[in-house]
Amino acid sequence: MKRFGKVFSLLVLLCAATMSAGYAAQKEAQDFPRRPIRVVIPFAPGGATDIVARQIGPALGERLGQQLVVDNRPGAAGNIGVELVARAQPDGYTVLLGNVSTSSINPLLFASKLQVKPEKDLAGVTLLVSVPNLIVSGAGFAPRNFKELVEYAKARPGQLNYSNPLGAYSHLDMLDFTKRAGIQMVNVPSKGAGATVPALISGEIHFSIMNAASAIVQVRAGRMKAYATTAQQRITDMPDIPTLVELGFPGIGSDNWNGFFVPSRTPRGIVGKLYQAAVEVIQRKDIEEAFAKRLARVTVSQSPEDFDAFVRNEMKRWGRIIKENNVKLD
C-alpha cells in the first residue's frame, strides 16, 4: 500500500506539472506578442526576400500590435540566418522569412556544414508569395533575344559568366539550363539579387536567372533586358517575354517562394497567431496589388501543417534535380 501511495502521489504530481505547463503555454500564447518581433532575412537588402519582408512588415506589425524589426543576416547561402533562427528561443519573437533555397535546397546541399537541421529545427508558419524567374542581362549586352543569347554564348565557350549564389535555386536552374542548351559558362557567386543587379547593369556579369520581383523595376526602366521567363505561362504584365517552354526548354526553371518559419518548439498557439495574422495581412487588397506590381503572386498555406508538407515535397523535387546535375557543394 505504501508503494502504491508513492506511485499515486508521483502520478498526481506529474499530472499537476503537465497541467501547469499547459496552462503556462496557453497563457503565453494568449499574451503574445508583448514586445517587438524580429524577422530575420537570410540575405542582403534589395533581394526578393527582403522586399517581401519590408512590404508586409508595417501592416503585419500593426495587426499584431507590435513592431516587426527586419534583421538582414546574409552569408553562407542564407545558412547564417537559418541557423540563427533555429537556435533562437522558441517564443515567437524570432521569425525567419525563408525561401525555396534556404528551406528546401540548402538542407540537401549543405547537410554536412549546417549546424542545425532546418527540416527538423524549424517549423513552418505559412507560405506567403511565389515569384516567377527571368533570364536577364544588362541593357548593354549584345544579344537582342533568346535565340541570339544562346547562339552568342555557344560561340564563346567559357568566356561568359553568370552570377547566382552557390546552391541557390537560381544556380541550380542555370546549371540545368546551360546543360540543356549546350552552353559553357563560369559562375561568379553572388550574395543575392541585391549584388547581382548592379553587376548586370554595369556589364560585369553577362546574364543570369533572377526572380522577377528583383528584376522588374530595372527591366521596365530599360537598364536590364529580359529574354525569357521560367513561368509556365507568359506573365500578364510582361506579355512580350516568352516562356522557356515555348522556346523548347520545358521542365527548366522554378518559382521563388517565400514563407515564415519559427523554431520548431514554438508553442502551437503562438504559431497559430502568427499564421492568422500573416494570412490576413498578405491577402489585403492593397498588399496583393503591391506584390502584383512586382510580379509576385500571393500564395498562402491552408495551415502551418500544410506549409510543412509543402516544404517536404519541395525537398524531394530539388533532391532529384541535384542528383541529376551531380551538384555537390559540401
Order of alpha helices (4+ residues) and beta strands (2+ residues): alpha-beta-alpha-beta-alpha-beta-alpha-alpha-beta-beta-alpha-beta-alpha-beta-alpha-beta-alpha-beta-beta-alpha-alpha-beta-alpha
